Amino acid sequence: AKQVAATKLNNAIEKVIREEMERIRREERSAAAAASAATPGKTVAPTATPEATSLSKEFNNNRGSLPWPVKNGVITGYFGRQPHPTIPNIEIVNNGIDIQTDQGAQVRSVFEGTVVGTQFIPGFDYMVILQHGSYYTVYSNLEEVSVKKGDKVAIRQSIGKVSTDRKTNTSAVHFEIWKEKTRLNPQDWVGK
């Protein structure tokens, strides 16, 4: 059931990122076409907006020093392929990290950006995707969300509240970082 939920989460993330990348490409093509029309005979290649380029560079420059998405916590699920913690001979794949935290903890943005998606995913509760230029951060296992698509968020701004697992009575946020369609290890990005 957890693998099915993880697949649904991954598909939802990929869909939002793909749609956002297509929207950006359309805007860049429109801008290039408008520039070409303004200067007949000259072809203008589409380029990312200066704001998106700047935000990407700033995000990249913070590798290893981004704040955690929760105030207090410990990593309980690690990035990548690994043996299942309790079932022998079973491997799991984690596209992010899981951070166990206090019940009712606020989940915060690790960098300034724009909300490009929110969705309910059974097994992961609510998910929020923020865009930071060509980078995306994903926060899931949220009981409630306090932002909506299109909202601008500041670094460390609360975006929701972590869910508590009724069976284990633990609270953990699932956190992912993507560069366009490439999954990155969040441990390489957040401060120690």
VENKA-V164873 format. One line per field, one symbol per residue. phi: phi as a letter, one per 20 degrees, with the letter a starting at -180 (. if undefined). burial: I if it has 24 or more other C-alpha atoms within 12 Angstrom, else O. A space follows every 10 residues. Layout:
phi->???
burial->???
This chain:
phi->.fffffffff ffffffffff ffffffffff ffffffffcg ndedffcffg ffffffffff fegncffffc fcrcfdcdfn ebfffcdfmd dccdebcddf bfgmffecfe afacfdacae cgncleccdd dcmedcdccc mdfbcdccgn fecefmffdr cfedfffeld cbeeccccdl edfdfgffde ff
burial->OOOOOIOOII OIIIOIIOOI IOOIOOOOOO OOOOOOOOOO OOOOOOOIOO OIOOIIOOII OOIOOIIIII IOIOIOIIIO OOOOOOOOOO OIOIIIIIII IOIIIIIIII IIIIIIIIII IOIIIIIIII IIIIIIIIII IIIIIIIOOO OOIOOOIIII IIIIOOOOOO IIIIIIIIII IOIIIIIOII OO
